[in-house]
Amino acid sequence: PFIEEALRMLRLAERDYETFAILSAHPDAKLAPTCFHAQQVVEKALKSVLMAEQVHFRYTHDLEELWNLLVDAGIASPQGIEALRRLSPFAVELRYDDQVFPLLTREEANDITSSVLNWAKQWVASIAHE
C-alpha cells in the first residue's frame, strides 16, 4: 500500500504543477497564489518519496521538516534547504497576506518545482519497479 500512496501523492503533485504552470504563464496572475501551487508541488513530491521509502512524517506543510526527514533517511534532494525555505511561506503565511514580498521569481519557482517533481517521479518509479 505504501507505493500506491506514493504514486497517488505524485499524481496530486502533477495536478498542482499543471495549475502552477497555467498561473505562471498568465501575466495577470498574482505571485502568492501562483507560488502556493509551486509549494504544494514540492511538498507532495517530497512526501511521495518519503512514502515510497516508508519514512513516517507528521501532517505538515513545512518543507524544511520534510527535507530534514529525507536527509535523516540518507536521501539527497535535488534542491537544497535554502531553495525550499523560499517556497515555504507560500503554504500558509502568504496565502492570507495581500502584501507579498518577492522571495523568488516565477522562473525560480519553476526551476525548483520541476526539478523536485522530476526527481520524485524517478525515485518513486525506481521503487515501484523493484
N, C-alpha and C positions, 0 to 999 in steps of 0.2 A: 504493500500500500504506500510506502514512503515514496517510491519512484513515481507513482501515479499522482501523488500530491505535488511533487516537484514539477512534473510536466504540466499540471493544472496551473500552478503558480507562474510558470513560464508563459502559458497562453494568456494569462491576465497581464503579465508584463508586456507582452507583444501588443495587446489591446491598448494599453496605456501609451506605448511607443507610437502607435498609429495616431492616437489623439494628440500626443505631443507634436508629431510631425505636421499634422494639419494646422494646429495652432501656431507653431513656429514659422510656418510658411505664410501665415496671414499677417499682413502689415498692420492691421488694427488690433491684433490680439495683445493683451497686456502680458507683461512678463510673469507676474505671480501665478496666474492660473496656468500659463504655459509651462513654467518650470515645476509647478505642482505635479504635473503628469510626468515630467522627467524624473523627479524624485521618486514617484511611485514605480516607475520602470526599474530604477536601481534597487529600491527596497525589495521589490518582488523577485528580481533576478538574484540578489544576494540570498534571499530566503529560499529560493529554489535550489541553490547549491547546498545550503545548509540542510535542507530536507533530504536531498539526494544522498548526502553524506551522513544522514541520521544524527545531525547535531541539533540538539534541542535549543530552542530560543523562546523567549517570552514574547508576548504580543507587544510590538513596539514599532515606531516609525523612525527610530534613531539609527541612522546609517552607520554612525561610528560604533555603536554597540554591536551591530551585525558584523561590521568589518573586523572588530576585535575577536568575535567568535570564530571567524574564518582564520584569522592569524593563530589563535589558540589551537585550532584544529590542523594547523600546518598547511593551510590553503592560501595561495597567493592570489590576490585580486588584481585585475589589470589596472585598477586605479588606486592611487594612494589615498590615505586618510584625508589629506588636505582638499582634494577634489570633492570627496564625499561630504566634507564639512560645508562646502559651499552650496550644496544642494539641500542639506538637511533642513534649513529654516523654511523651505517651501512646503514642507509636510504639514506644518501646523501654524507656526507664527505668522508667516507672510500671507496665509490664506485669509486672515481676518484683519489685515492691516492695509490701508489704502496708500500708505507711504512705503513703497518698495525701493530699497537701495540695490543698485545693480551689483549683486555679488558675483555674477557671471553673465556672459552673453548667451544668446540662443545657440550660437555656434559652439561655444564651450560646453553648454549643457548637452548638445547633441553628441559631441565627441565623447563625453563621459558616459552618457546613456547608451550609445550604440556599442562602445567597447565593452561595457559591463554586460549588456544583454547578449552580445555575440559570444562572449566568454562563457556566460552561464549556460547558454544553449549547447555549446560544445561540451562543457563539463557534464551536464546532466545527460546528454546523449551518450557520452562515453560510459557512464554508469548504467544507463538503461540497456545498453548492448552487451553488458558483461555476462 
